[in-house]
């Protein structure tokens, strides 16, 4: 999976094609916007002129020269992120996994994660097998992760995983090979895949999980970010102090981050994602302004799977068959029919059920998800609307 991020050498301008409803007008946020290759797009009020870079910015923040070695580029990036003050800095700056107990949790295309007792989850890049150098792709993926997780509006959002600190780790007890890492909060309930495999949920918890994921995507889109790889394994489950379970988005290595100076007709190729949980536009050029709607399609697929209790609706199908169903615009009807069938089976198994209870189960377990599908799983990218889809999962907004 390749990153969607396109590096630019021009200075970042303000404004974006996305509806950036989050604004950050304090000095630290302005400092973030002033750092080349670190600024995320934010909407600035039309009657407020952007302030010039501060002297502190010019004196202490250096831009990243792409001619420098990858590891050194990353060191500068980490130092710049730390300088903004947006990361919760602890006394833990480096960690020797070879000397302290930890266990591996997951291993992906670019990253691996380890749980460290008392510290959370360490996430760090995979080293190429033939070299101890960090690849350019891994660097871009980690840079994306840092840029997204250190963006102020996202750091405080309830449905985005929290970053705790950043630093370096040594993986080998003999060789002095240090790798950059980020420490994230530990998802005690695991991924959404694990959670649904261990719990039989009613329709209301399924709606709540789906809304949590939707709100996380809405926050990203408001900041000019497209996730790019939405799937069960990139949704983490947490249990709050009040006992309430919540879902949070994670893994932003494939995210597209808008610079804010893209032209209206600018396009980019959708080259990342995990089949079959991708939109029909995978491998195609798409207008940057339509990128959030590719996330919307993936969101519809995720909601479908949630309401099937985690079952893969494409199980047994070849990849080509799934792609063909998407391009023939059959997914909306197939998703709707599958929930109708599941409802009928549940009613047969339950036996005698009151009409009120049947109505409750149908409205929340069939009718509301079907509304969501109509606004996400359509082939027409311009007809998808994440906001309307998320609202479709709220009983109060649909029926109240």
N, C-alpha and C positions, 0 to 999 in steps of 0.2 A: 504494500500500500504506500503510495507516495503522498507527500504533503501537497495541499492545494496552495500553500502560501507562495506568493511571488514576491521576490525581493526587489526593491526599487532603490535607485540611487538619488532620486529627487527628494527634496524636503517634503515632509508630510504636510498637506493642507488640511484645513478643517472642513467638516461636513462629510456626508456619506449618503449613498443611495438607500441605505437601510433607515428604518424609522427608529432612530436612536433616542429613546425616551429617557435614558439615564444621562444625567449631566454631572460633571465633576468640575467645579469652579474654584476649588481651594488651591493653595500653592503646590501641594504635593501632586495633585492631579495635573496641574499645568506643567509641572516638572516632568511628569511621565510623558505628556504629549510632546515635550521638547526633545526627548531623547530619540535620535534617529534609530529606526528599525525596532523600537520598543513601543512607540505610541499606538494606542488603539483608538479607533475613531469614536468620537463622542459628539453629540449634537450641541452646538453652542447657540445660545439665544441670539436672535437676529439683532437685538438692540445692545448686545454686549460684544465689544471688540476683543479678540484674543490678545492677551498681554504678551509682551516680548519675553524671550527667555531670560531668566534671572542670571545675575552674575554668578550665583552659586552653581547654576546649571553649567555655565560655560567653563567654570574653573574646575569642577570636579567630575563632570560626566563626559567621557570620551565616546566618540562614535566607533562603530565596529568596522574595521577594515577587513574586507573579505579576502584579502591576500594573506592575512595572518593564518597560522596553523589553526585547525578546527578547535583544538582544546583551548588554545589561548583566546579565541573568539568567545568561547563559552564562558571562560573565566571573566572576561569583560562584561558579558551579558549578565552573569550572576551578580557581579559587583554593582552593575547599574541598577538591577532590580532591588538589591539590598539598599542602595543609596536612596531610592525613592521613599523608603520607610514603609512600604506596603506589606512586607512580609513580617510575620510574627517571628522575630529573631530570638532564638534561645541560646543557651550556653553550648549547645551541641552544634559544632561547625563541621566536624569530620567524623568518620566512623570506620573502624576496621572490622569488617564482617568476619574476617578470618580469626579475629581474637575475641569476638563477642557473639553469643548465641543468637541465631536468627533462623527463620525457615522460609523457604521460597513459597510464594503464593501462586504466582502466574508468570508465564513467559510468552511474549507476543512477538510481533514482527520487528519492533524497534526496542521494546523495553522488557525488563523483568522486574518483578516486585518481590520484596521480602518483608515479612512481619518481624519487627524488633520489639521485644517486650518493653513496655513502658514508654516507647517512643512513637509507635504508630507503624505506618507502612512506608518503606523506602522504595522509591521508583528510580531506576537508573537505566541508561542505554545498554543494549547488547553490543559487545565487541565483535567485529568481524573475526571469523575463525582464523584467517590467514594473517591477521595484523592486530596489533594492540592499539592502533589509532582509531579514534572515533570517526565514523563515516559522516559525510556531509548530510546525508539523509537523516541519520540519527540526531545530528546537531540541530537540523531544522525542526525535527519532531519535538525535541526537548525545548528548543526555543519557543515553539508554539505553546507547549505546556506551561512554561513559565509566564509567557505573556498573558495567557488567558487567566491562569490561577492568581496572578498578582494584580489583576485589574480591579480597582476598588469596588465597583458595584457588584462584581461577581464574588469577591471575597466574603461578602456579607449575605449572599443569597442563600436561602434555605435549601435550595435544590441543586447546588453546585458543590462538589466535594471541596473541602478546605485544605489548603496548603499550610503546613506548620512551620517548616524551615527549609533551607537549602544549604547544600554544602558539597563535600567530596567524600568518596568512600574508596577503601582499598580492598580489592577482591582477592588478591593472591597473598598468602602469608610470607612469601619469599621475595617475589618481584615487586618493585615499587610502582605498581600500576594503579593510579588513582582515577576514579571516574566521578563525573558530576552526578548529583542526585537531588531529588526533592523528597521531602517527607510529607505524607498525607495522613489525614485522620483515618483511623482504622474502622472499616465497615464491619461491625460485629456480626451482622446478619448475612454477610457475603454479597455476592452479585445477585441480580434479579433472577438469573438462571438457577442458582442454588436455592434462593428463597422460595420460589414457586415449586421447586422439586420437593421441598420439605414441608410445605403448608398447603392445605386445601382452603382456598379463600372464597368468601362470599362475594356477591356482586359489588357491594359498597367498598370493601378494601381494594378491589380491582380498579374501581373508578378513581379512588384516591391515589393509587400508585400511578395510574395513567395521567392524572392531573399534575402530579408532582413532576413527572418527566416533561410534560408539556410546558409547565411554568419555567423549568430550567432552560428549555429550548427558547422560550420567549425572551428570557433574560439575555441569552447569548445573542440572539438576533437583534435585540435592542442595542447591543454594544457593537454591532457590525461584524459578528462572528457566526460562521456556520460550523456546526459540529463536524459533519462529514463522515462519521462512522457510528451512527446511533444503532445500538443493538443491545440485547439483554446483558451481555458480559460487560458492557460499559455503563451500566446502571448499578449503583451500589445501594445497599439497603442498611438503614440505621434505625436504632431504637432510642428515642429520646428519654429524658429523665421522667417525663410524664407517661412513659410506656407507649407513646404513639410511634408507629412505624412510618418512616419517610424514605423516599427515593431521591438519590442525588446523581447527577451526571458526572462522568469522569472520562479520562483519556481523550485529550485534546491534541494529540500529536498530528492528526490529519485535518485539523480545523483550518478553514480559510478565514483570514483576518483582513478585513477591508482597511485599506490605507486612508480612504476618505477622498482620494483625488481621482478615482476611476471615472472614465467617461461613461455616458449613459449607454453606449453601444459596446462597452468593453465586455469581453467574454473570457471564460477560462474552461479548461477541460476537466470534467469530473473523472478523476483518475484514482480516487481512493474510496474505500468502503469494503464491506464484507458481504459477499453474496450469501443468501438471497435477500439480505435486509437492506438493499439499496434501491434507489429510484430507477425508473427506466432510462434516465439520462446518463447512466454510468458509461464512460468512454466517449461521451459526446461533449461538444462545446455548448456552454450555456451562458446566457447573459448573467453577469455578476449580480445584477439586481434581482434575478430569479433564484439565486442560490438558496435562500431560506426555504423555498418551496420544495427543494430536493430533500431537505431535512424533514419537511412536513410529510412527505411520502413515507420515509423511514419511520416516522412517528406513527402513522396509520398502521403499518405492518407490526410495530411493537404493540400497539393497543390490541390488535387482532390476536396476537399470540398471548397476551395477558389474559384475555377473556376466554381463551382456549386452555387456561390453567397451565400455560407454559409449553403446551404441545406445539411442535413445529408444523404449521399448516402445509408446508411444502415437502414434508417427509415422503420419501419414495419417488420424488420427481427428479428428473435430470435437470441440470442447470439450464440447458437450452429450453426445456419445457416451461420453466418458470419465467425466463426472459420472454418467451413467446406470449404467455398469458398476460404479462405486463404490457407488451406492445399492442396486444389486441384489446386492451382495456377491459379485461375480464376480472381483475382482482377485486373491484368493489362488489360486484355481484357474488363472487365466490366467498368473500369474507362475510357478507350479509347472510347468505344461505347457510354457511357453517354455524353461525350463532343461532339461527332459527332452528336448525337440526339439533343443536346441543340443548336448547331450551325444551324442545319436544321430548327428548330423551330424559331430561331431568324431571319433567312432569310425570312421565310414565313411571319412573323409579320412585317418585315421592308418593304416588297414589293420590288420595283425597287431599286437596289443598284448597284453602279458602280463596274466593275470588279476589279479595284484596291482596293476598299474598302472591297469587299468580300475576296480578297486575304489577305489583312491585318488582317481581323478578323479571318480567318481560320489559318493563320500561327501562330499568337500570342495566339489565344484562343483555338486551337485544336492541331496543329502539334507540337508546342514547349512543351506544357504540356505532350503530349503523349511520347515524347522523355524522359522527366523526369520520367514518370511512368516506362519505360523500365529499368531504372537504379535504381529503388527504390522498386517497388511493386512486384518484382519477388520472388518466394518462395526460390530460391537458395540464401542463405545469402552471399556466396562468390562472387555472381554476382552483388551485389548491390554496387553502387559507388556514394557517396554523391557529390563529386567534379564534376563528369561528369553530375550528375543530376542538380546541380546548374548552371553549364555552359549551359545546355540545355534550361534554362529559359532566357538566354541573347541573344537577337536578333543579336548583333554584332558577338558573338562567333559562332553562328549557321549558320548565313547567310551572315556574312560580312567578 
